[in-house]
């Protein structure tokens, strides 16, 4: 290919999140000889922006009040010292003000491909297709059972709008088989859709006795205590209540157990969950750490990782736990059971008795066998769900958009 493919990744912000990390993984690892990559955000000052700058990836922030976006290159100080943006606090439809800004930006930049992540950026990218018909539009869809997990009419309406616009993108990439099926069953064009699972950085997420000891010391967790953790934002779809009920059942029957919830969320819901934990008698064995940035260390501190969600696509938390050699117990939603395979346990969503029973089986394993299960989990990630596979599959799909004679993916 004589000329590089100019691709722009579009997202709301680069705050800490699974979709945002996958965007960065692609932006950093696409073949620089074939792709000219830029990331575009509606809201700037996200916590992950520095990772792009370190990799030399240009970043465009369509910030409020700017007449046009600015490319912030490594070393730029446009956002230095500013408080992180919180898109959720700005009002759901405020991003629509950026339609004209985005249109002007694309008119000036003339990308070959715009690859958007999540519903609002997807919808706006689809609208841009109307104004720039030669530009290829790729949607990234990251979840399944979406309408069951959306808490209010505005979010549900946004999902319906995505369905109405889904004929406009040239390619729709789902990160899970369940997400593919869910959207295809609701009118998305199957012929435009494909599955590319997330990639896990197994060099970053790996077993580390040193990190394990450091975090357990910080949390005052004795080495002999079996620590069971749920990692994820405090959100009803993660069903922390299910986890707490299972923890209470185990705590009443088992010795030397500890439980931890890592993540943050709305203060009212956080207090509601803490009250439930206290009511269930978990105060002395349950820790609430808030959000953390040292995730490899957090995973290593655990003996068992839990996903109790009632809706999921491809769970980065499960994949990262496995890469760190931690066996998992997960609910049978999204692609969680497919991801875990025979390296952990799966249970129906919303069934705390089944969750407690599955955890009980892992707790009762001799330490050596539980460690072997964790090693098997890490091997599964390294064999099937690497960053390299994510990049290879994505590059083939994107190049095939520009030149359909490229071999099919």
C-alpha positions as CSV (number, residue, x, y, z in Angstrom):
1,X,0.0,0.0,0.0
2,X,1.6,3.2,-1.2
3,X,-0.2,5.6,1.2
4,X,-1.0,5.2,4.8
5,X,-4.6,4.8,5.9
6,X,-5.6,7.8,8.0
7,X,-7.7,6.5,10.9
8,X,-9.4,8.5,13.7
9,X,-10.6,6.7,16.9
10,X,-13.6,8.5,18.4
11,X,-14.7,8.3,22.0
12,X,-16.4,10.5,24.6
13,X,-13.3,10.7,26.8
14,X,-10.2,8.9,27.8
15,X,-11.2,8.3,31.4
16,X,-10.3,4.9,32.9
17,X,-12.4,2.2,31.4
18,X,-12.3,-1.0,29.5
19,X,-13.3,0.4,26.1
20,X,-10.9,3.2,26.5
21,X,-8.0,0.9,27.2
22,X,-8.9,-1.2,24.1
23,X,-8.9,2.0,22.0
24,X,-5.4,2.9,23.4
25,X,-4.1,-0.7,22.7
26,X,-5.2,-0.4,19.1
27,X,-3.9,3.1,18.6
28,X,-0.5,2.2,20.0
29,X,-0.1,-1.1,18.2
30,X,-1.5,-0.7,14.7
31,X,1.3,-0.9,12.1
32,X,2.7,2.7,11.8
33,X,3.8,1.9,8.3
34,X,0.2,1.3,7.2
35,X,-1.8,3.5,9.5
36,X,-1.7,7.2,10.5
37,X,-3.6,7.2,13.8
38,X,-5.3,10.0,15.7
39,X,-7.5,9.7,18.8
40,X,-10.5,12.1,19.1
41,X,-12.4,12.9,22.3
42,X,-15.4,15.0,23.0
43,X,-14.2,15.7,26.5
44,X,-10.6,16.2,27.4
45,X,-8.4,15.8,30.4
46,X,-9.1,12.1,30.8
47,X,-6.8,10.0,33.0
48,X,-5.6,7.8,30.1
49,X,-4.5,10.7,27.8
50,X,-0.9,10.5,29.1
51,X,-0.6,6.9,27.8
52,X,-1.3,8.2,24.3
53,X,1.2,11.0,24.5
54,X,3.9,8.6,25.7
55,X,3.3,6.6,22.6
56,X,3.4,9.6,20.2
57,X,-0.3,9.3,19.2
58,X,-1.9,12.6,18.3
59,X,-4.9,13.5,20.4
60,X,-7.7,15.9,19.4
61,X,-10.0,17.2,22.1
62,X,-13.3,18.7,21.0
63,X,-13.4,20.7,24.2
64,X,-16.4,22.9,25.2
65,X,-15.9,26.5,24.1
66,X,-13.2,25.7,21.5
67,X,-14.0,27.0,18.0
68,X,-12.0,24.1,16.7
69,X,-10.2,21.0,18.1
70,X,-6.5,21.1,18.9
71,X,-4.2,18.3,18.4
72,X,-2.3,17.7,21.6
73,X,1.0,15.9,20.8
74,X,3.4,14.4,23.3
75,X,4.8,17.0,25.6
76,X,1.9,19.4,25.0
77,X,0.5,21.1,28.1
78,X,-3.0,22.1,27.0
79,X,-4.6,20.2,29.8
80,X,-1.8,20.3,32.4
81,X,-3.1,20.8,35.9
82,X,-6.7,20.7,34.9
83,X,-9.2,18.5,36.8
84,X,-10.3,15.4,35.0
85,X,-13.5,15.8,32.9
86,X,-16.6,14.0,33.9
87,X,-18.7,13.4,30.9
88,X,-21.6,11.9,32.9
89,X,-22.0,15.1,34.8
90,X,-22.4,17.3,31.8
91,X,-25.9,16.3,30.6
92,X,-26.7,13.5,28.3
93,X,-27.3,15.5,25.1
94,X,-24.7,18.1,25.6
95,X,-22.4,16.1,23.2
96,X,-24.8,17.0,20.4
97,X,-23.3,20.5,20.5
98,X,-20.2,18.9,19.1
99,X,-21.8,17.8,15.8
100,X,-20.7,20.9,14.0
101,X,-17.3,20.9,15.7
102,X,-16.7,17.3,14.7
103,X,-17.9,18.0,11.1
104,X,-15.5,20.9,10.8
105,X,-12.7,18.8,12.2
106,X,-13.3,15.9,9.8
107,X,-13.6,18.3,6.9
108,X,-10.2,19.6,7.7
109,X,-8.5,16.3,8.6
110,X,-10.2,14.1,5.9
111,X,-9.6,10.7,7.6
112,X,-10.1,7.5,5.5
113,X,-11.7,5.7,8.5
114,X,-13.4,6.9,11.7
115,X,-13.7,4.1,14.3
116,X,-16.0,5.0,17.2
117,X,-16.5,3.3,20.5
118,X,-19.9,3.1,22.4
119,X,-23.3,4.3,21.5
120,X,-23.1,8.2,21.5
121,X,-19.9,8.4,19.5
122,X,-21.3,5.6,17.2
123,X,-24.4,7.6,16.5
124,X,-22.5,10.8,15.8
125,X,-20.0,8.9,13.6
126,X,-23.0,7.5,11.6
127,X,-24.3,11.0,11.1
128,X,-20.9,12.1,9.8
129,X,-21.3,9.4,7.1
130,X,-24.1,11.5,5.6
131,X,-21.8,14.5,5.2
132,X,-18.7,12.5,4.2
133,X,-19.9,9.5,2.2
134,X,-16.5,8.5,1.1
135,X,-15.2,8.2,4.7
136,X,-15.5,4.7,6.1
137,X,-17.3,4.4,9.5
138,X,-16.6,1.6,11.9
139,X,-18.7,1.1,15.0
140,X,-17.3,-0.6,18.1
141,X,-20.1,-2.3,20.2
142,X,-18.9,-3.5,23.6
143,X,-21.9,-5.0,25.5
144,X,-24.8,-7.4,25.3
145,X,-28.3,-7.3,26.8
146,X,-28.0,-3.5,26.7
147,X,-31.7,-2.6,27.1
148,X,-31.9,-4.6,30.3
149,X,-29.0,-2.7,31.9
150,X,-29.9,0.8,31.0
151,X,-31.4,2.6,34.0
152,X,-33.4,5.4,32.4
153,X,-35.4,6.3,29.3
154,X,-32.8,8.6,27.8
155,X,-30.2,5.8,27.7
156,X,-32.7,3.4,26.3
157,X,-33.7,5.9,23.6
158,X,-30.0,6.4,22.7
159,X,-29.8,2.6,22.2
160,X,-32.8,2.7,19.9
161,X,-31.3,5.5,17.9
162,X,-28.3,3.3,17.4
163,X,-30.5,0.7,15.9
164,X,-32.1,3.2,13.5
165,X,-28.7,4.4,12.4
166,X,-27.0,1.0,12.2
167,X,-27.4,0.8,8.4
168,X,-25.0,3.7,8.0
169,X,-21.6,2.3,9.3
170,X,-19.5,0.3,6.8
171,X,-18.4,-2.2,9.5
172,X,-19.6,-3.0,13.0
173,X,-17.1,-4.8,15.3
174,X,-18.5,-6.5,18.4
175,X,-16.0,-7.6,21.1
176,X,-18.1,-10.6,22.0
177,X,-20.2,-13.3,20.3
178,X,-23.1,-12.5,22.6
179,X,-22.9,-8.8,21.7
180,X,-22.9,-9.8,18.0
181,X,-26.0,-12.0,18.4
182,X,-27.9,-9.5,20.6
183,X,-27.5,-6.6,18.1
184,X,-28.0,-8.7,15.0
185,X,-31.3,-10.0,16.5
186,X,-32.4,-6.4,17.0
187,X,-32.0,-5.3,13.4
188,X,-28.3,-4.6,12.9
189,X,-27.1,-5.8,9.5
190,X,-25.3,-9.1,10.0
191,X,-23.4,-8.8,6.8
192,X,-21.7,-5.7,8.2
193,X,-20.9,-7.3,11.5
194,X,-18.0,-9.3,12.8
195,X,-16.5,-10.3,16.2
196,X,-13.0,-9.3,17.3
197,X,-12.5,-10.2,21.0
198,X,-10.6,-7.8,23.3
199,X,-6.9,-8.3,23.7
200,X,-5.2,-8.6,27.1
201,X,-1.7,-7.4,27.7
202,X,-0.2,-10.4,29.4
203,X,3.1,-8.6,29.9
204,X,1.5,-6.0,32.0
205,X,-1.0,-8.3,33.7
206,X,1.1,-11.2,35.0
207,X,1.7,-13.1,38.3
208,X,3.9,-11.1,40.7
209,X,4.5,-12.3,44.3
210,X,6.0,-9.0,45.1
211,X,2.9,-7.0,44.0
212,X,0.7,-9.5,45.9
213,X,2.6,-9.0,49.1
214,X,2.7,-5.2,48.8
215,X,-1.1,-4.8,48.3
216,X,-2.1,-7.4,50.9
217,X,0.2,-5.6,53.4
218,X,-1.5,-2.3,52.5
219,X,-5.0,-3.8,53.0
220,X,-3.8,-5.7,56.2
221,X,-4.7,-9.1,54.7
222,X,-2.7,-12.0,56.2
223,X,-1.1,-14.3,53.6
224,X,-3.1,-17.3,54.8
225,X,-6.4,-15.5,54.2
226,X,-8.1,-16.5,51.0
227,X,-9.1,-13.2,49.4
228,X,-12.1,-13.1,47.1
229,X,-12.6,-9.9,45.1
230,X,-15.1,-8.2,42.8
231,X,-13.5,-5.6,40.7
232,X,-15.7,-3.1,38.8
233,X,-17.6,0.2,39.1
234,X,-20.4,0.3,41.6
235,X,-23.3,0.0,39.2
236,X,-26.5,-2.1,39.5
237,X,-25.6,-4.1,36.4
238,X,-22.5,-5.5,38.3
239,X,-24.9,-6.9,40.9
240,X,-22.7,-6.3,43.9
241,X,-25.7,-7.4,46.1
242,X,-25.4,-10.9,44.6
243,X,-21.7,-11.0,45.6
244,X,-22.4,-9.7,49.1
245,X,-25.1,-12.3,49.7
246,X,-22.7,-15.1,48.6
247,X,-20.0,-13.7,50.7
248,X,-22.2,-13.6,53.8
249,X,-23.2,-17.3,53.2
250,X,-19.5,-18.3,52.9
251,X,-18.5,-16.2,55.9
252,X,-20.9,-17.9,58.2
253,X,-19.4,-21.3,57.3
254,X,-15.7,-20.8,56.5
255,X,-12.7,-19.5,58.3
256,X,-9.8,-17.3,57.1
257,X,-11.8,-15.6,54.3
258,X,-11.6,-12.0,53.2
259,X,-13.6,-10.1,50.6
260,X,-12.9,-6.9,48.7
261,X,-14.8,-4.7,46.3
262,X,-12.6,-2.5,44.1
263,X,-14.2,0.3,42.3
264,X,-16.3,3.4,42.8
265,X,-19.7,4.8,41.8
266,X,-22.4,7.2,42.8
267,X,-22.2,8.1,46.5
268,X,-25.8,7.1,47.2
269,X,-25.5,3.7,45.7
270,X,-22.1,3.2,47.4
271,X,-23.6,3.9,50.8
272,X,-26.5,1.6,50.0
273,X,-24.1,-1.3,49.2
274,X,-22.0,-0.6,52.3
275,X,-25.1,-0.7,54.4
276,X,-26.0,-4.0,52.9
277,X,-22.6,-5.4,53.7
278,X,-22.9,-4.3,57.3
279,X,-26.4,-5.7,57.6
280,X,-25.0,-9.1,56.3
281,X,-22.3,-9.1,59.0
282,X,-19.4,-8.6,56.7
283,X,-17.9,-5.5,58.3
284,X,-14.8,-7.3,59.7
285,X,-14.0,-9.3,56.5
286,X,-15.0,-6.9,53.7
287,X,-13.0,-4.0,52.3
288,X,-14.1,-1.2,50.0
289,X,-11.1,0.3,48.3
290,X,-12.6,2.7,45.9
291,X,-11.0,2.9,42.4
292,X,-7.4,2.0,41.9
293,X,-4.9,2.5,39.1
294,X,-2.5,-0.2,40.0
295,X,-4.7,-3.0,38.6
296,X,-1.9,-5.6,38.1
297,X,-1.1,-5.4,41.8
298,X,-4.8,-5.5,42.8
299,X,-5.4,-8.7,40.8
300,X,-2.3,-10.3,42.2
301,X,-3.6,-9.7,45.8
302,X,-6.6,-11.9,45.1
303,X,-6.9,-15.7,45.4
304,X,-10.2,-15.7,43.5
305,X,-11.8,-13.1,41.2
306,X,-15.6,-12.8,40.8
307,X,-17.9,-11.3,38.2
308,X,-21.4,-11.3,39.4
309,X,-22.9,-9.1,36.7
310,X,-26.2,-9.8,35.1
311,X,-25.1,-8.3,31.8
312,X,-21.7,-8.3,30.2
313,X,-19.9,-8.3,26.8
314,X,-16.3,-9.3,27.0
315,X,-15.1,-8.6,30.5
316,X,-11.6,-7.1,30.7
317,X,-11.6,-7.7,34.4
318,X,-12.0,-11.4,33.9
319,X,-9.3,-11.5,31.2
320,X,-6.9,-9.5,33.3
321,X,-7.5,-11.6,36.4
322,X,-6.8,-14.7,34.4
323,X,-3.6,-13.2,32.9
324,X,-2.4,-12.6,36.5
325,X,-3.0,-16.3,37.2
326,X,-6.2,-15.8,39.3
327,X,-9.0,-18.3,38.8
328,X,-12.4,-16.8,38.3
329,X,-16.0,-17.5,39.2
330,X,-18.3,-15.7,36.7
331,X,-22.0,-15.4,35.8
332,X,-23.1,-17.0,32.5
333,X,-23.7,-13.7,30.7
334,X,-22.0,-12.2,27.6
335,X,-18.9,-14.2,26.7
336,X,-17.8,-14.7,30.3
337,X,-18.2,-18.5,30.3
338,X,-16.5,-18.7,26.9
339,X,-13.6,-16.6,28.2
340,X,-13.1,-18.7,31.4
341,X,-13.5,-22.0,29.7
342,X,-12.4,-24.8,32.0
343,X,-10.2,-22.6,34.1
344,X,-12.8,-21.5,36.6
345,X,-16.5,-21.8,37.5
346,X,-19.6,-20.4,35.9
347,X,-23.0,-19.8,37.6
348,X,-26.4,-18.4,36.6
349,X,-26.8,-14.6,37.1
350,X,-28.7,-13.4,40.2
351,X,-28.2,-16.7,42.1
352,X,-26.2,-16.0,45.2
353,X,-26.5,-19.6,46.4
354,X,-25.0,-20.9,43.2
355,X,-22.3,-18.3,43.4
356,X,-21.5,-19.3,47.0
357,X,-21.4,-23.0,46.0
358,X,-19.0,-22.3,43.1
359,X,-16.7,-20.2,45.3
360,X,-16.9,-23.0,48.0
361,X,-15.4,-25.5,45.5
362,X,-12.4,-23.2,44.7
363,X,-11.9,-22.4,48.3
364,X,-11.7,-26.1,49.2
365,X,-9.1,-26.8,46.6
366,X,-5.6,-27.4,48.0
367,X,-3.5,-24.2,47.4
368,X,-1.3,-26.0,44.8
369,X,-4.3,-27.0,42.7
370,X,-5.8,-23.6,42.9
371,X,-2.5,-22.2,41.7
372,X,-2.4,-24.7,38.8
373,X,-5.9,-23.5,37.8
374,X,-4.6,-20.0,37.8
375,X,-1.7,-21.0,35.6
376,X,-4.1,-22.7,33.2
377,X,-6.2,-19.5,33.1
378,X,-3.1,-17.4,32.2
379,X,-2.2,-19.8,29.4
380,X,-5.7,-19.5,28.0
381,X,-5.3,-15.7,27.8
382,X,-1.9,-16.0,26.2
383,X,-3.1,-18.5,23.7
384,X,-6.4,-16.9,22.7
385,X,-6.8,-13.3,23.8
386,X,-3.6,-11.4,23.2
387,X,-3.1,-7.8,22.1
388,X,-1.3,-9.2,19.1
389,X,-4.4,-11.1,18.0
390,X,-6.6,-8.1,18.6
391,X,-4.4,-5.9,16.4
392,X,-3.9,-8.5,13.7
393,X,-7.6,-9.1,13.3
394,X,-8.5,-5.4,13.4
395,X,-5.8,-4.4,10.9
396,X,-7.1,-7.0,8.4
397,X,-10.7,-5.8,8.8
398,X,-9.7,-2.1,8.4
399,X,-7.5,-2.7,5.4
400,X,-10.3,-4.8,3.8
401,X,-12.6,-1.7,4.1
402,X,-10.2,0.4,2.1
403,X,-9.2,-2.3,-0.4
404,X,-11.9,-5.0,-0.6
405,X,-9.4,-7.2,-2.5
406,X,-7.6,-7.8,0.8
407,X,-8.0,-11.4,2.0
408,X,-11.2,-11.8,4.1
409,X,-10.7,-11.8,7.8
